[in-house]
């Protein structure tokens, strides 16, 4: 259950474009909250809330340095999210491979009917066709 809660926080944090931008910026190296705020035009309080959400998800680690708060990436929760994504990627790849194998004709199999042909569909719309219900 703890794993699910961690994944929920990680994916909720990654769903916000501002938080993704913060992670991208921190990918180049540590930064203070003021440095993160400068290019956005956001208030320090607003940026601090975003950083706190990322910190709560375990994606960012902060520490007090003098009067400012230094932020850096923490990769452990992303490892869990990547493992979760990789599991489902393998699952869907197997399912799609199975579907492909089912739909692909092999030389030892008889050909499947291709469905109604154009001649079949025109017979159904032919007013003289005996299968057409009679009108009033």
C-alpha positions in Angstrom: 0.0 0.0 0.0 2.9 2.3 0.8 4.2 1.7 -2.8 0.9 2.8 -4.3 0.8 6.0 -2.2 4.3 6.8 -3.3 3.4 6.2 -6.9 0.3 8.3 -6.6 2.3 11.3 -5.2 5.0 10.9 -7.9 2.5 10.8 -10.8 0.4 13.6 -9.3 3.5 15.7 -9.1 4.5 14.8 -12.7 1.1 15.7 -13.9 1.7 19.4 -13.2 3.6 21.3 -16.0 5.2 23.7 -13.5 6.5 20.9 -11.4 7.9 19.1 -14.5 9.7 22.3 -15.5 11.2 22.5 -12.0 12.5 18.9 -12.3 13.9 19.7 -15.8 15.7 22.8 -14.3 17.0 20.8 -11.3 18.3 18.2 -13.8 21.0 20.7 -14.7 22.0 21.1 -11.1 20.9 22.3 -7.7 19.1 25.7 -7.4 17.5 27.8 -4.7 13.8 28.5 -4.7 14.5 32.1 -5.8 16.5 30.8 -8.8 13.6 28.5 -9.7 11.1 31.4 -9.4 13.0 34.0 -11.5 12.2 32.7 -15.0 8.5 31.9 -14.2 7.2 35.2 -12.8 5.5 33.2 -10.0 5.6 34.3 -6.4 8.1 32.8 -4.0 5.2 31.4 -2.0 3.7 29.7 -5.1 7.0 28.2 -6.1 7.6 27.0 -2.5 4.3 25.2 -2.6 5.3 23.4 -5.9 8.7 22.5 -4.3 6.9 21.2 -1.2 4.7 19.0 -3.3 7.8 17.6 -5.2 9.5 17.1 -1.8 6.5 15.3 -0.4 6.6 13.0 -3.4 10.3 12.4 -2.8 11.3 13.8 -6.1 13.2 16.8 -4.7 15.4 17.2 -1.6 15.8 20.6 0.0 18.1 21.9 2.7 18.5 25.3 4.3 21.7 27.2 3.3 21.9 30.5 5.1 18.7 32.4 4.3 17.7 30.4 1.2 16.6 26.8 0.6 18.7 24.8 -1.9 16.8 22.2 -4.0 18.2 19.2 -5.8 16.8 16.1 -7.5 16.2 12.9 -5.6 15.9 9.9 -7.9 14.6 7.1 -5.7 10.9 7.6 -6.4 11.5 7.9 -10.1 13.1 4.5 -10.0 9.9 3.1 -8.5 7.8 4.8 -11.1 10.0 3.6 -13.9 9.8 0.0 -12.6 6.0 0.3 -12.5 5.9 1.7 -16.1 8.4 -1.0 -17.3 6.1 -3.7 -15.8 3.1 -2.4 -17.7 5.1 -1.8 -20.9 6.2 -5.5 -20.9 2.6 -6.6 -20.1 1.1 -4.7 -23.0 4.0 -5.7 -25.3 3.2 -9.4 -24.6 -0.5 -8.8 -25.1 0.0 -7.0 -28.4 2.5 -9.7 -29.6 -0.2 -12.3 -28.8 -2.8 -10.3 -30.7 -0.4 -9.9 -33.6 0.3 -13.7 -33.6 -3.4 -14.3 -33.6 -4.2 -12.0 -36.4 -1.2 -12.9 -38.6 -1.8 -15.7 -41.1 0.7 -18.5 -41.1 1.3 -20.6 -44.2 -0.1 -23.7 -42.5 -3.4 -22.0 -41.7 -6.3 -21.8 -44.1 -7.2 -18.3 -45.2 -9.8 -16.6 -43.2 -12.8 -15.1 -44.9 -12.1 -11.4 -45.6 -15.6 -10.3 -44.7 -18.4 -9.1 -47.0 -17.2 -8.3 -50.5 -18.5 -5.4 -52.6 -20.7 -7.8 -54.5 -22.2 -9.1 -51.2 -23.0 -5.6 -50.0 -24.6 -4.6 -53.4 -26.8 -7.7 -53.2 -28.1 -6.5 -49.9 -29.1 -3.1 -51.3 -30.6 -4.5 -54.5 -34.4 -3.8 -54.3 -35.1 -7.1 -56.1 -33.2 -9.1 -53.5 -35.4 -11.8 -51.9 -33.8 -11.1 -48.4 -35.0 -7.5 -48.4 -38.2 -7.1 -46.3 -41.2 -6.1 -48.3 -42.6 -2.6 -47.8 -46.2 -1.6 -47.5 
